[in-house]
Amino acid sequence: MTDILSPSNDDKNIATVTHLGGTVFSFIPGLLVWALKKDDSAYIADQAKEALNFQITVLIAQFVAGILALILIGFIFIGIIWLLNIVFCILAAISSSKGETYRYPFCLRLIN
């Protein structure tokens, strides 16, 4: 298992793709990478778990916004949540490509 402080280039690339994959495929990339690679690298396990937690948070927020769309205010929240998802995933990808650990703001830490 590699150290979280010194991730290899492959570890950085996998973490970067995991974060970016969340913009298109929601929680699936985080779940797959975490399930398949968590024992190979502490850095990948940490970043995949972080991406998975954030995407679960986004799904919950989108669900609540969908319910609020019944009273029309949810449509605004759906757009804001979508935009924040893209921005934070890009920021996470940039950080992970540098080998830094990234923590999403507003994230429920459901998976430890």
PyMOL commands that set and color helices and strands:
alter all, ss='L'
color gray80, all
select helices_A, chain A and resi 9-25+28-37+42-71+74-97
alter helices_A, ss='H'
color red, helices_A
deselect
rebuild
show_as cartoon
